[in-house]
Amino acid sequence: HGCEGFLATIHDTTSDVSSIHDQPIVSEFPDVFPDELPGIPPVREVEFNIELIPGAEPISKAPYRMAPIEL
C-alpha cells in the first residue's frame, strides 16, 4: 500500500536555486517526485481528534530497554 504525499517549495527569485531537483531530498530520490505538482491537496474533513486536558503533562516513565545478553 502506498500513500500520496506532497512536497511544495517556495521559489525565491533572488536565490541561486533554479529547480526543484536542486533540493537535496528531491535529487536523492528522483523516482519518487513528479516533475510537476498535480495541484493543491483537496480539503479533507478531520477523521479524528485528540481532546486535550488543560494542565495535563507527559507521563514520566523511563523507556524500556533490554539488556544486551537478552538480545
Buried (B, 14 or more C-beta within 10 A) or exposed (E): EEEEEEEEEEEEEEEEEEEBEEEEEBEEEEEEBEEEEEEEEEEEEEEEEEEEEEEEEEEEEEEEEEEEEEE
